[in-house]
């Protein structure tokens, strides 16, 4: 796994956490929840390529 992917996901997590905290403090809990879910989806989409590589590696390893 490339270190750049890990750093990008960490950056998305930090930005999401800060945005969520700011929104909750301003009383917009519903929007904070949406921001959290969107952050999770963005991180999963970023991980999609790594998951595909893992699947291909396992498939070639076990000759499936």
C-alpha positions as CSV (number, residue, x, y, z in Angstrom):
1,X,0.0,0.0,0.0
2,X,1.3,3.4,-0.9
3,X,1.9,5.8,1.9
4,X,0.2,8.6,-0.1
5,X,-3.2,6.8,0.2
6,X,-2.8,6.6,4.0
7,X,-2.0,10.3,4.2
8,X,-4.9,11.2,2.0
9,X,-7.3,9.2,4.1
10,X,-5.9,10.7,7.3
11,X,-6.4,14.2,5.8
12,X,-10.0,13.4,4.9
13,X,-10.6,12.1,8.4
14,X,-9.1,15.2,10.1
15,X,-11.0,17.6,7.9
16,X,-14.2,15.7,8.5
17,X,-13.7,15.7,12.2
18,X,-13.0,19.4,12.3
19,X,-16.0,20.2,10.2
20,X,-18.2,17.9,12.3
21,X,-17.1,19.6,15.5
22,X,-17.7,23.0,14.2
23,X,-21.2,22.2,12.9
24,X,-22.1,20.5,16.2
25,X,-21.0,23.5,18.2
26,X,-23.1,25.8,16.0
27,X,-26.1,23.6,16.7
28,X,-26.4,22.0,13.2
29,X,-26.3,18.3,14.3
30,X,-28.1,17.0,11.2
31,X,-25.6,18.6,8.9
32,X,-22.8,17.3,11.0
33,X,-24.1,13.8,10.7
34,X,-24.3,14.2,6.9
35,X,-20.7,15.5,6.8
36,X,-19.5,12.5,8.8
37,X,-21.2,10.1,6.4
38,X,-19.8,11.9,3.4
39,X,-16.4,11.8,4.9
40,X,-16.7,8.0,5.4
41,X,-17.9,7.5,1.8
42,X,-15.0,9.6,0.4
43,X,-12.5,7.5,2.4
44,X,-14.1,4.2,1.2
45,X,-14.0,5.4,-2.4
46,X,-10.3,6.3,-1.9
47,X,-9.7,2.8,-0.6
48,X,-11.5,1.1,-3.5
49,X,-8.4,0.9,-5.6
50,X,-6.5,-0.7,-2.8
51,X,-9.3,-3.2,-2.2
52,X,-9.3,-4.1,-5.9
53,X,-5.6,-4.7,-5.8
54,X,-6.0,-6.9,-2.7
55,X,-8.7,-8.9,-4.4
56,X,-6.6,-9.4,-7.5
57,X,-3.6,-10.5,-5.4
58,X,-5.7,-13.0,-3.5
59,X,-7.3,-14.3,-6.7
60,X,-3.9,-14.9,-8.3
61,X,-2.5,-16.4,-5.1
62,X,-5.2,-19.0,-4.8
63,X,-5.6,-19.5,-8.6
64,X,-9.3,-18.7,-8.6
